[in-house]
Amino acid sequence: ARGSSWDDTVGNAHYNALQTKYERRLAHGLTALATYTWAKTLTDAGDLLNGGSVGGFRAPGIGAWNIHGDMGLAPFDIRHSFSANGSYDLPFGKGRKFLSGAGRVTDSILGGWSTNFIVTLHTGFAQTIGCSKATGAGTGCYALYTGLDPYAGPNNVTQFYNPAAFRDPAVVTTVGQTDLSPLGGGRSQVAGPGFHRLDFSIFKSFPITEHQTLEFRAESFNLTNTPNFGQPGNLNFVNTKTFANITSTIDAPNDARQIQLALKLYW
């Protein structure tokens, strides 16, 4: 019936990427692993469990268009992704490069410190700007570009995209019209905010006996207290006051910096 859904495995997806990795095995107290991916994922398939932010199909019943006319960036497309993690033994104290001959008091304060870190950086997910009005009966519509920069203006939580960068196509004028321009432009025209996070810990060992060690740890999640915002909402570009505002963060309510201290006894 009209308005019902039909699911079939007829979609296509294309993933192309440059993938790099740098690995440093333990040397001079440093171990590190860094990866960078430059990728692009296109698809004309929808996700049955999570539609994401790229919209549904505009005109699957039109033979000249069907679902293949909605090929565009996948909702999980990430253009640039970088991550790094590692550990470093600070070169101070007994058995290390500096202060190796330090006394017990000096070594207990300055020696034996180590760190761990995790850095995660990636660009935002794709998002589709729909038309502000219907252009045809029973069909969808995606906005066209005006030629202006879609990220001009505040480009922050108050207005992440530029409303002047989008416009509606002309509406259908006759029954049986073969011109498909009222369907608008391509989907997933823009990408939302990226993700930036640094987790960091520092710890120190205090030998007690030959077989016992006390370890102090200070760990911080999101050390820089950087907010990672969700996708912009209110995508009606005619409403220029609230268009593309952001009202949530990705990991709410756990986005804010978290610090924990611990003592650990090994025996």
Salt bridges, closest charged atoms under 4 A:
GLU23 OE2 - ARG25 NH1 3.94
ASP44 OD2 - HIS68 ND1 2.71
ASP70 OD1 - ARG58 NE 2.70
ASP77 OD2 - ARG79 NH2 3.32
ASP199 OD1 - ARG197 NE 3.05
GLU215 OE1 - ARG217 NH1 3.12
GLU219 OE2 - ARG217 NH2 3.23
